[in-house]
Amino acid sequence: MGQELEIRRENELPATPEQVWEAVATGPGNLRWLYPMEIEPREGGTVSRGPSTVMVWDPPRRFACRYSNDEQFSTSLEYGIDGCDGGSSVLRTVIRWLNKGAVDQYWAYKTDAAEKHATFYHHTLEQYLRYFNGRSATYVQAQGPPVSAEADAFAVLRRSLGLAEDAAEGDAVRLTLAELDPLDAVVDYLTPQFIGLRTADGLYRFFGRNAWRWPVSLSHHLFGDDVDQGKTEHAWRAWLERVFA
């Protein structure tokens, strides 16, 4: 039987099927809410993450890809998109993992992380389509030092962002980094493992991966026209180093 995981999500999104397809089934689209990847637009094409193979290519309705490692481990992703009245859509997502090889002692950690990450990423997709639909993005990411894998690390990061203990979604926050202009943001997502902040020109995502014994990290989707990716990544990496010094 092996070790298995199936994640299902169904989201109503403020966008047409064509706009949702652009977001989930193209490289530039994924960059705006998920992470960088290249997708060859045809059945049998290559997806750079994995790398995977496109199994279904039916725009703007169905997309599926699959990765397999000598049949010992496989993962697949399926999207189904249905249009709704008023120009919105329903996105149905199915993610499957199957491990047929040696028992992975960290499987419970990995599957819990996958479940919670899926929820956060789908929320970010909704935020992108609601506030930044169609705008090009610069992707910025950074990982904290090894010490940020400790149990209290994300609480330290949260305080460094200026979030109070009783902070809630919808609250305003002002971010100040030494090398960047101050950022006025609103909290759009807040759980013990994740923080989402939205500004007029970006989605700022913080990941408490220390919950699964990994360093904390961040990834931002920035929609301004003049983003210096190298400078911005350096500034956030330096910020993480100061937070966990």
VEXDREN-2710 file (C-alpha; in Angstrom, 1 decimal):
% VEXDREN-2710
k/r/px/py/pz
1/MET/0.0/0.0/0.0
2/GLY/2.8/2.4/0.8
3/GLN/2.3/5.9/2.2
4/GLU/-0.3/8.1/0.5
5/LEU/-1.6/11.6/0.7
6/GLU/-4.5/13.3/-1.2
7/ILE/-5.3/17.0/-0.8
8/ARG/-8.5/18.4/-2.3
9/ARG/-9.3/22.1/-2.4
10/GLU/-12.3/23.9/-4.0
11/ASN/-12.1/27.7/-4.3
12/GLU/-14.5/30.2/-5.9
13/LEU/-12.3/32.8/-7.5
14/PRO/-13.0/36.4/-8.7
15/ALA/-11.8/35.7/-12.3
16/THR/-12.9/34.1/-15.5
17/PRO/-11.8/30.6/-16.4
18/GLU/-9.4/32.0/-18.9
19/GLN/-7.8/34.2/-16.2
20/VAL/-7.6/31.4/-13.7
21/TRP/-6.0/29.2/-16.4
22/GLU/-3.4/31.8/-17.0
23/ALA/-2.6/31.9/-13.3
24/VAL/-2.4/28.2/-12.7
25/ALA/-1.2/26.6/-16.0
26/THR/1.5/29.0/-17.2
27/GLY/4.9/29.9/-15.9
28/PRO/4.3/33.7/-15.6
29/GLY/1.0/33.0/-13.9
30/ASN/2.4/30.8/-11.2
31/LEU/5.1/33.3/-10.5
32/ARG/2.4/35.7/-9.3
33/TRP/1.1/33.6/-6.4
34/LEU/3.1/30.3/-6.1
35/TYR/6.7/30.0/-7.2
36/PRO/8.7/30.0/-10.4
37/MET/8.2/27.2/-12.9
38/GLU/8.2/26.7/-16.6
39/ILE/5.3/24.8/-18.2
40/GLU/5.5/23.5/-21.8
41/PRO/1.9/24.2/-23.1
42/ARG/1.0/20.8/-24.5
43/GLU/0.1/17.3/-23.4
44/GLY/3.4/15.5/-22.9
45/GLY/5.2/18.8/-22.2
46/THR/7.6/19.4/-19.4
47/VAL/6.9/21.2/-16.1
48/SER/10.2/22.4/-14.6
49/ARG/9.2/21.6/-11.0
50/GLY/10.0/17.9/-10.4
51/PRO/10.5/17.9/-13.3
52/SER/6.9/16.8/-14.1
53/THR/5.1/15.8/-17.3
54/VAL/1.9/17.4/-18.5
55/MET/-0.7/14.7/-18.5
56/VAL/-3.8/16.8/-19.4
57/TRP/-3.8/20.0/-21.4
58/ASP/-7.3/21.3/-22.0
59/PRO/-7.5/25.1/-21.7
60/PRO/-9.2/26.7/-19.9
61/ARG/-10.8/23.7/-18.2
62/ARG/-8.4/21.0/-17.2
63/PHE/-4.7/20.8/-16.4
64/ALA/-2.8/17.9/-14.9
65/CYS/0.9/17.0/-14.4
66/ARG/2.7/14.1/-12.8
67/TYR/6.2/13.4/-11.4
68/SER/7.5/9.9/-10.8
69/ASN/10.9/8.7/-9.4
70/ASP/11.4/5.2/-10.7
71/GLU/7.8/4.4/-9.6
72/GLN/9.0/4.5/-5.9
73/PHE/7.6/8.0/-5.4
74/SER/5.1/9.9/-7.4
75/THR/3.2/13.1/-7.1
76/SER/0.5/14.6/-9.3
77/LEU/-1.4/17.8/-9.6
78/GLU/-4.8/18.3/-11.2
79/TYR/-6.8/21.5/-11.8
80/GLY/-10.4/21.6/-13.0
81/ILE/-11.9/25.1/-13.8
82/ASP/-15.6/25.8/-14.1
83/GLY/-17.1/29.2/-15.0
84/CYS/-19.8/30.7/-12.9
85/ASP/-22.3/33.5/-13.4
86/GLY/-20.9/37.0/-13.0
87/GLY/-17.5/36.3/-14.4
88/SER/-16.2/34.2/-11.5
89/SER/-14.9/30.6/-11.5
90/VAL/-14.6/27.6/-9.3
91/LEU/-11.1/25.9/-9.2
92/ARG/-11.0/22.3/-8.1
93/THR/-7.5/21.1/-7.1
94/VAL/-6.3/17.6/-6.4
95/ILE/-2.8/16.9/-5.2
96/ARG/-1.6/13.3/-4.7
97/TRP/1.5/11.8/-3.2
98/LEU/2.4/8.2/-3.2
99/ASN/5.5/6.6/-1.6
100/LYS/6.1/3.0/-2.5
101/GLY/9.7/2.8/-1.4
102/ALA/11.2/2.6/2.1
103/VAL/9.0/4.0/4.9
104/ASP/9.7/7.7/5.3
105/GLN/9.8/8.5/9.0
106/TYR/9.1/12.1/8.3
107/TRP/6.0/11.4/6.2
108/ALA/3.6/12.9/8.8
109/TYR/5.6/16.1/9.0
110/LYS/5.7/16.4/5.2
111/THR/2.0/15.7/4.7
112/ASP/1.0/18.1/7.4
113/ALA/3.2/20.7/5.9
114/ALA/1.7/20.0/2.4
115/GLU/-1.9/20.4/3.7
116/LYS/-1.2/23.7/5.3
117/HIS/0.9/25.1/2.5
118/ALA/-1.9/24.2/0.0
119/THR/-4.4/26.2/2.0
120/PHE/-2.0/29.2/2.2
121/TYR/-1.1/29.1/-1.5
122/HIS/-4.7/28.9/-2.6
123/HIS/-5.5/31.9/-0.4
124/THR/-2.6/33.8/-2.1
125/LEU/-4.1/32.8/-5.5
126/GLU/-7.4/34.4/-4.5
127/GLN/-5.6/37.5/-3.3
128/TYR/-3.7/37.8/-6.6
129/LEU/-6.8/37.4/-8.7
130/ARG/-8.8/39.9/-6.6
131/TYR/-6.2/42.7/-6.3
132/PHE/-3.5/42.2/-9.0
133/ASN/-5.1/40.2/-11.8
134/GLY/-3.0/40.3/-15.0
135/ARG/-0.1/42.3/-13.5
136/SER/3.4/40.9/-14.0
137/ALA/5.3/40.0/-10.9
138/THR/8.9/39.9/-9.6
139/TYR/9.4/36.9/-7.3
140/VAL/11.6/37.4/-4.2
141/GLN/12.6/34.7/-1.8
142/ALA/14.9/34.2/1.2
143/GLN/15.5/31.6/3.9
144/GLY/16.4/32.2/7.5
145/PRO/19.6/30.9/9.1
146/PRO/19.7/27.3/10.6
147/VAL/18.8/28.7/14.0
148/SER/15.4/29.7/12.6
149/ALA/14.3/26.1/12.6
150/GLU/14.0/26.3/16.4
151/ALA/10.6/26.0/18.0
152/ASP/10.0/29.7/18.8
153/ALA/11.5/31.1/15.6
154/PHE/8.2/32.1/13.9
155/ALA/7.0/33.9/17.0
156/VAL/10.3/35.9/16.9
157/LEU/9.7/36.7/13.2
158/ARG/6.1/37.7/13.9
159/ARG/7.2/40.2/16.7
160/SER/9.9/41.6/14.3
161/LEU/7.1/42.3/11.8
162/GLY/5.4/44.4/14.5
163/LEU/2.4/42.1/14.8
164/ALA/0.8/42.2/18.3
165/GLU/-0.2/39.1/20.2
166/ASP/-3.9/39.9/19.4
167/ALA/-3.2/40.8/15.8
168/ALA/-5.9/39.7/13.3
169/GLU/-6.6/39.6/9.6
170/GLY/-7.5/43.1/8.4
171/ASP/-5.0/44.8/10.8
172/ALA/-2.6/47.4/9.4
173/VAL/1.1/47.0/9.8
174/ARG/4.1/49.1/8.7
175/LEU/7.3/47.3/7.7
176/THR/10.7/49.0/7.9
177/LEU/13.8/47.5/6.3
178/ALA/17.2/49.3/6.4
179/GLU/17.7/49.1/2.6
180/LEU/14.1/49.5/1.4
181/ASP/11.4/52.2/1.6
182/PRO/8.8/51.6/4.4
183/LEU/5.9/49.4/3.5
184/ASP/2.3/49.9/4.6
185/ALA/0.4/46.6/4.6
186/VAL/-2.7/44.9/5.7
187/VAL/-2.7/41.4/7.3
188/ASP/-4.6/39.2/4.8
189/TYR/-3.7/35.8/6.3
190/LEU/-2.6/34.8/9.8
191/THR/-2.1/31.4/11.4
192/PRO/0.5/29.9/13.7
193/GLN/2.6/28.8/10.7
194/PHE/1.9/31.5/8.1
195/ILE/1.6/35.3/7.7
196/GLY/0.3/37.0/4.6
197/LEU/0.7/40.8/4.2
198/ARG/-0.7/42.7/1.2
199/THR/0.4/46.2/0.1
200/ALA/-0.7/48.3/-2.8
201/ASP/2.0/46.6/-5.0
202/GLY/2.7/43.2/-3.5
203/LEU/1.9/40.0/-1.6
204/TYR/4.4/39.4/1.1
205/ARG/4.4/35.8/2.4
206/PHE/6.1/34.4/5.5
207/PHE/6.4/30.7/6.2
208/GLY/6.9/29.3/9.7
209/ARG/8.5/26.1/8.5
210/ASN/10.1/25.6/11.8
211/ALA/6.8/23.9/12.7
212/TRP/8.2/21.0/10.6
213/ARG/11.8/21.4/11.7
214/TRP/12.9/23.5/8.7
215/PRO/14.2/27.1/8.7
216/VAL/11.6/29.9/8.3
217/SER/11.4/31.5/4.9
218/LEU/9.7/34.2/2.9
219/SER/8.5/34.6/-0.6
220/HIS/7.1/37.8/-2.0
221/HIS/5.2/38.5/-5.3
222/LEU/5.9/42.2/-6.2
223/PHE/3.9/43.9/-8.8
224/GLY/5.7/47.2/-9.1
225/ASP/7.3/48.3/-12.3
226/ASP/10.7/49.1/-10.8
227/VAL/11.5/46.2/-8.5
228/ASP/15.2/45.5/-8.2
229/GLN/15.1/41.8/-7.5
230/GLY/18.7/41.4/-6.4
231/LYS/18.6/44.4/-4.0
232/THR/15.2/43.4/-2.6
233/GLU/16.3/39.8/-2.0
234/HIS/19.5/41.0/-0.3
235/ALA/17.5/43.3/1.9
236/TRP/15.1/40.6/3.1
237/ARG/17.9/38.1/3.6
238/ALA/19.8/40.6/5.7
239/TRP/16.6/41.3/7.7
240/LEU/16.2/37.6/8.4
241/GLU/19.8/37.4/9.6
242/ARG/19.2/40.3/11.9
243/VAL/16.0/38.9/13.3
244/PHE/17.8/35.6/14.2
245/ALA/21.2/37.0/15.2
END
